[in-house]
């Protein structure tokens, strides 16, 4: 993906969220489909599609929700990235690394999640080319696309009654600030969230790149888009 496309939002400040007019994962019938949709977003971005195109975001939400609903899951069941990768996205993405970060439930600010910050720095230094990241924390999964230095976050959940959104950062520090103080700000979470995490907050992060040999068969909900094992469910 050419980040020059993002420059059409040059009148917006870095960190300003650009919302999808057509809704979020809930609009498209994927109530708990955020991990699959996040993976689908990375597949699309790594294959060269631009998130500033409203049709691209609609396709990501549509395909992600369709793949989720094809898995025969229990109502509102959420899958881990490893499950998503093995059962749905293995043809499209190549998994490079997996990380697990944890934070104790202390009353300190999210800056206490030093392990996530260190992990992001490690990935930034290790993978200098295009890459994608899938991050799950307290049951919420988002995807991050990077050309090596700049970062684009895609969140299928939406917020404030608006649709899914992407937000651009020109540096790793901007991305860190968003993740630590906005998207995953533990100070804004409830005791219920903490107790459900058994005394700590775990952050699962996977690094992926594009499968250069993957060619989408269709850009619709039809099941012949999916790998054979999904068709046979």
Buried (B, 14 or more C-beta within 10 A) or exposed (E): BEBEEBEEBEEEEEBEBBBBEBBBBBBBEBBBBBBBBBBBBBBBBBBEBBBBEBEBBBBBBBBBBBBBBBBEBEEEEBBBBEBBBEBBBBBBBBBBBBBEBEBEBEEEEBEBBEBBBEBBEEBBEEBEEBBBBBBBBBEBBBBBBBBEEBBBBBBBBBBEEEBBBBBBBBEBEBBBBBBBBBBBEBEEBEEEBBEEBEEEBEBBBBBBBBBEEBEBEEEEBEBEBBBEEBEEE
